[in-house]
Amino acid sequence: MVKIVGVRFRNAGKVYYFDPKGYKIKAGDHVIVETARGVEYGTVIGGIREVTDDRVVQPLKAVIRVATQEDDLRAEKSRAKEKDAMRICNEKIRKHKLDMKLIDAEYTFDNNKVLFYFTADGRIDFRELVKDLAAVFKMRIELRQIGVRDETKILGGIGICGRVLCCNSFLSEFAPVSIKMAKEQNLSLNPTKISGVCGRLMCCLKNEEDTYEYLNSKLPNIGESVTTIDGVRGEVQSVNVLRQKVKVLIDAGDEKELREYDVRELKFKPKRRKEKGGKGERSEHGERSEKGSGADRELRELEALEKKEGKSKLDD
């Protein structure tokens, strides 16, 4: 067993693990550690805990020290300087007429380097910009191009649910999200309804995926024949995944009747619902998204952007 402590360097950022080295550290404390970027000032997440050796990537770097009052003051001064750094960098961007949007500036704790995060549609030749910035700041300059997910994580905002964005409040890493997850959850396949503030697929689709997979595995497919508790056979017309209710069309004499049953009142061969490709997919309202339609093309483009953007660039 080995003792570790989790440290985070930005709000809702990735958690890195260090050896507490005998220090009495608790959640919320600030510590000084060494990373690939240099000496950093971070916040402890969760306190000290023990894990097995195989769960730790060796070598495990040790905490240099618990942050002192002087360290706290130094970190505050660095954050205050970031606003000026943003202003200066924006002026230089306009001077060089570069098609890029500056998102954030960050000083390393040792003041050896300043990082500028920006977004752009394509590759940007910022060599002259870096020279200008180095002449002003007299330290190492790093310009890092990030994606729209990272931009939204930094800037924050309110989601369509009315809550603060997950990525800005607690989500430390972006999990892969796909159109399949929206289909599994019977959501409308309208891109505007399943996209977040960033314009990409909503991260919360991943949060509920496992639950929906489990619940769907207990339900029959739409169109499948089932036997009701009354011993009558019928055809499934619709399902309510969360309530575990099934609407079945049965023959009632000369007429057909639509009845609702609890899934436990039906006999059928349990299997996981699978979405079939080809002519189209059934949405929550029984609509079909035809292959080649405008909505289908938008969905394909959205999924392609998901794959292209890849993982977060903030914690490289």
C-alpha positions as MATLAB code, in Angstrom:
seq = 'MVKIVGVRFRNAGKVYYFDPKGYKIKAGDHVIVETARGVEYGTVIGGIREVTDDRVVQPLKAVIRVATQEDDLRAEKSRAKEKDAMRICNEKIRKHKLDMKLIDAEYTFDNNKVLFYFTADGRIDFRELVKDLAAVFKMRIELRQIGVRDETKILGGIGICGRVLCCNSFLSEFAPVSIKMAKEQNLSLNPTKISGVCGRLMCCLKNEEDTYEYLNSKLPNIGESVTTIDGVRGEVQSVNVLRQKVKVLIDAGDEKELREYDVRELKFKPKRRKEKGGKGERSEHGERSEKGSGADRELRELEALEKKEGKSKLDD';
ca = [
       0.000    0.000    0.000;
       1.125    3.537   -0.732;
      -0.189    6.874    0.538;
      -1.289    9.423   -2.050;
      -2.924   12.826   -2.111;
      -4.904   14.284   -5.017;
      -4.072   17.818   -6.186;
      -5.948   20.023   -8.644;
      -4.492   23.149  -10.313;
      -7.623   24.776  -11.736;
     -11.336   24.798  -11.008;
     -12.796   21.390  -11.972;
      -9.431   20.477  -13.496;
      -7.784   17.078  -13.739;
      -6.624   15.580  -10.435;
      -2.939   14.591  -10.158;
      -1.543   12.377   -7.402;
       1.506   12.951   -5.213;
       3.276   11.404   -2.236;
       2.258   13.404    0.895;
       5.765   12.762    2.303;
       4.697   12.763    5.951;
       2.872   16.107    5.798;
      -0.488   16.290    7.566;
      -2.630   17.394    4.632;
      -6.409   17.658    4.496;
      -8.912   18.496    1.761;
      -8.879   22.181    0.843;
      -5.240   22.765    1.840;
      -2.884   24.321   -0.686;
       0.418   22.616   -1.500;
       3.515   23.257   -3.588;
       4.413   20.421   -5.973;
       6.598   19.869   -9.024;
       4.997   18.936  -12.348;
       6.099   18.756  -15.983;
       5.353   22.494  -16.211;
       7.557   23.343  -13.229;
       6.778   24.224   -9.613;
       3.005   24.570   -9.159;
       0.545   25.760   -6.508;
      -2.438   23.423   -6.166;
      -5.455   22.582   -4.030;
      -5.760   19.244   -2.224;
      -8.799   17.160   -3.165;
     -10.084   14.501   -0.750;
      -7.118   14.355    1.624;
      -4.605   11.521    2.106;
      -5.627    7.956    1.256;
      -3.986    4.572    0.750;
      -4.094    2.609   -2.502;
      -2.395   -0.544   -3.768;
       0.959   -0.163   -5.533;
      -0.427   -1.294   -8.902;
      -2.842    1.675   -9.017;
      -0.030    4.240   -8.891;
       2.057    5.372  -11.848;
       5.653    5.369  -10.674;
       7.736    7.334   -9.932;
       5.323    9.204   -7.643;
       6.558   12.744   -7.032;
       6.435   14.068   -3.474;
       4.753   17.204   -2.179;
       7.458   19.868   -1.767;
       5.671   21.599    1.107;
       2.318   22.738    2.410;
       1.737   26.253    1.074;
       2.741   29.043    3.450;
       1.079   32.449    3.788;
       3.806   33.815    1.526;
       2.976   31.175   -1.114;
      -0.719   32.090   -0.934;
       0.122   35.750   -1.449;
       2.384   34.936   -4.384;
      -0.379   32.896   -6.045;
      -2.843   35.767   -5.575;
      -0.414   38.206   -7.222;
       0.024   35.850  -10.183;
      -3.752   35.648  -10.676;
      -3.996   39.446  -10.522;
      -1.324   39.767  -13.243;
      -3.262   37.459  -15.572;
      -5.782   40.216  -16.433;
      -2.970   42.497  -17.635;
      -1.453   39.596  -19.565;
      -4.795   39.040  -21.338;
      -5.043   42.731  -22.271;
      -1.489   42.879  -23.629;
      -1.860   39.646  -25.598;
      -5.145   40.823  -27.165;
      -3.435   44.039  -28.272;
      -0.620   42.054  -29.901;
      -3.113   39.730  -31.622;
      -4.884   42.732  -33.160;
      -1.531   44.211  -34.172;
      -0.556   41.051  -36.065;
      -4.129   40.638  -37.429;
      -4.345   37.004  -36.349;
      -7.659   35.163  -36.631;
      -7.674   33.736  -33.103;
      -9.729   34.201  -29.938;
      -7.845   34.523  -26.653;
      -9.588   32.625  -23.854;
      -7.333   32.691  -20.798;
      -3.862   33.493  -19.485;
      -2.031   31.636  -16.732;
       1.275   32.174  -14.936;
       3.196   29.239  -13.516;
       3.815   29.555   -9.773;
       7.574   30.075  -10.231;
       6.879   32.905  -12.746;
       9.117   31.269  -15.349;
       6.394   30.921  -17.955;
       3.055   32.418  -18.976;
       0.551   30.316  -20.924;
      -2.082   31.742  -23.252;
      -5.049   29.579  -24.248;
      -6.827   30.393  -27.502;
      -9.279   28.984  -30.028;
      -9.086   29.205  -33.810;
     -10.678   27.492  -36.802;
      -7.383   26.233  -38.180;
      -3.636   26.366  -37.589;
      -2.212   29.769  -36.684;
       1.313   30.982  -37.392;
       1.970   32.871  -34.149;
       5.786   32.926  -34.225;
       5.976   36.730  -34.509;
       3.352   37.066  -31.760;
       5.454   34.916  -29.426;
       8.512   37.113  -30.079;
       6.531   40.238  -29.230;
       5.127   38.718  -26.044;
       8.545   37.457  -24.919;
       9.944   40.980  -25.336;
       7.195   42.346  -23.069;
       7.025   39.668  -20.350;
      10.739   38.686  -20.297;
       9.889   35.030  -19.670;
       8.968   31.863  -21.560;
       5.774   32.139  -23.591;
       3.486   29.243  -24.506;
       0.433   29.611  -26.756;
      -1.857   26.602  -26.575;
      -4.728   26.045  -28.987;
      -7.731   24.468  -27.277;
     -11.131   23.209  -28.430;
     -14.606   24.584  -27.780;
     -15.170   22.157  -24.882;
     -12.107   23.516  -23.087;
     -13.197   27.071  -23.873;
     -16.574   26.465  -22.247;
     -14.918   24.766  -19.269;
     -12.820   27.894  -18.638;
     -15.510   30.512  -19.269;
     -18.390   28.644  -17.603;
     -22.095   29.284  -18.087;
     -25.568   27.882  -17.457;
     -26.810   24.722  -19.174;
     -30.286   24.131  -20.587;
     -31.119   22.398  -17.281;
     -30.682   25.730  -15.473;
     -27.620   24.598  -13.513;
     -23.976   25.677  -13.724;
     -22.195   23.708  -16.462;
     -20.889   20.318  -15.313;
     -17.497   20.882  -16.968;
     -17.041   24.156  -15.079;
     -18.233   22.917  -11.689;
     -17.177   19.307  -11.094;
     -16.315   17.392  -14.293;
     -12.542   16.943  -14.222;
     -12.193   15.072  -17.533;
     -14.273   14.816  -20.707;
     -15.632   11.338  -21.371;
     -16.256   10.266  -24.992;
     -19.869   10.975  -26.023;
     -21.657    9.519  -29.060;
     -24.966    9.734  -30.920;
     -25.614    6.126  -29.830;
     -26.066    7.357  -26.256;
     -28.839    9.741  -27.305;
     -30.555    6.903  -29.188;
     -30.248    4.596  -26.176;
     -31.979    7.221  -24.041;
     -34.785    7.767  -26.592;
     -33.904   11.431  -27.003;
     -34.869   13.500  -30.012;
     -32.106   13.269  -32.597;
     -32.352   16.983  -33.339;
     -28.725   18.262  -32.987;
     -29.858   21.502  -31.315;
     -31.617   19.548  -28.558;
     -28.744   17.230  -27.648;
     -25.911   19.764  -27.937;
     -24.526   21.753  -25.020;
     -23.423   25.384  -24.731;
     -20.151   24.463  -26.466;
     -21.989   23.190  -29.553;
     -20.862   19.604  -28.966;
     -22.900   16.652  -27.675;
     -23.945   17.172  -24.052;
     -21.574   15.531  -21.542;
     -24.542   14.470  -19.378;
     -25.492   11.911  -22.053;
     -22.625    9.832  -20.672;
     -23.739   10.232  -17.047;
     -26.954    8.260  -17.547;
     -25.792    5.844  -20.235;
     -25.165    2.868  -17.921;
     -28.561    3.250  -16.232;
     -30.407    3.427  -19.559;
     -28.520    0.402  -20.899;
     -29.586   -1.591  -17.833;
     -33.229   -0.420  -17.963;
     -33.474   -1.001  -21.722;
     -32.175   -4.552  -21.295;
     -35.322   -5.340  -19.257;
     -37.748   -4.021  -21.906;
     -39.055   -5.545  -25.163;
     -38.385   -3.902  -28.510;
     -41.018   -1.771  -30.228;
     -42.895   -4.025  -32.645;
     -42.105   -7.189  -30.676;
     -44.867   -9.667  -29.807;
     -45.477  -10.182  -26.078;
     -47.874  -12.140  -23.885;
     -49.735  -10.151  -21.230;
     -50.614  -11.247  -17.694;
     -54.139  -11.937  -19.050;
     -52.725  -14.507  -21.462;
     -53.378  -12.293  -24.495;
     -50.773  -11.740  -27.181;
     -50.125   -8.254  -28.491;
     -47.620   -6.017  -30.203;
     -45.465   -3.454  -28.353;
     -46.253    0.097  -29.514;
     -44.139    2.174  -27.121;
     -42.113    1.888  -23.930;
     -41.422    4.214  -21.002;
     -37.868    3.420  -19.977;
     -37.820    5.171  -16.595;
     -41.264    3.992  -15.418;
     -40.698    0.531  -16.954;
     -44.136    0.668  -18.581;
     -45.073   -0.845  -21.951;
     -48.030    0.036  -24.194;
     -49.325   -3.039  -26.020;
     -51.783   -3.181  -28.924;
     -54.093   -6.173  -28.457;
     -57.156   -7.565  -30.257;
     -60.369   -6.917  -28.296;
     -63.003   -8.617  -30.382;
     -63.565   -6.673  -33.589;
     -61.450   -3.762  -32.405;
     -57.860   -3.197  -31.397;
     -57.155   -1.777  -27.953;
     -54.057   -0.069  -26.570;
     -53.296   -1.074  -22.973;
     -50.444   -0.144  -20.651;
     -48.662   -2.806  -18.590;
     -45.814   -2.937  -16.125;
     -42.927   -4.800  -17.755;
     -43.206   -7.460  -15.014;
     -46.699   -8.274  -16.280;
     -45.408   -9.299  -19.718;
     -43.740  -12.413  -21.032;
     -41.094  -12.013  -23.724;
     -37.515  -12.884  -24.469;
     -35.448  -10.228  -22.618;
     -32.791   -8.606  -24.740;
     -31.056   -5.295  -25.008;
     -32.644   -2.873  -27.435;
     -30.463   -2.299  -30.483;
     -30.720    0.575  -32.904;
     -30.552   -0.590  -36.499;
     -28.811    1.399  -39.183;
     -29.954    1.647  -42.770;
     -33.119    3.521  -43.671;
     -33.430    5.373  -40.393;
     -33.728    5.367  -36.600;
     -36.852    5.736  -34.472;
     -36.834    8.759  -32.168;
     -38.771    9.343  -28.933;
     -41.872   10.414  -30.873;
     -41.798    7.512  -33.322;
     -40.332    9.747  -36.041;
     -37.649    8.484  -38.366;
     -34.429   10.282  -39.129;
     -33.967    9.419  -42.790;
     -30.477    8.734  -44.024;
     -29.295   11.676  -46.065;
     -31.656   14.180  -44.413;
     -30.406   17.545  -43.138;
     -30.692   16.453  -39.490;
     -28.787   13.248  -40.228;
     -25.962   15.170  -41.902;
     -25.769   17.525  -38.904;
     -25.538   14.544  -36.550;
     -22.717   13.034  -38.605;
     -20.846   16.340  -38.623;
     -21.345   16.693  -34.868;
     -19.975   13.209  -34.203;
     -17.019   13.862  -36.536;
     -16.161   17.015  -34.552;
     -16.271   14.980  -31.326;
     -13.650   12.573  -32.683;
     -11.485   15.309  -34.214;
     -11.263   17.452  -31.085;
     -10.017   14.590  -28.905;
      -9.069   14.986  -25.262;
      -8.728   18.188  -23.273;
      -5.641   20.330  -23.966;
      -5.809   22.184  -20.626;
      -3.897   19.596  -18.603;
      -1.207   18.549  -21.108;
];
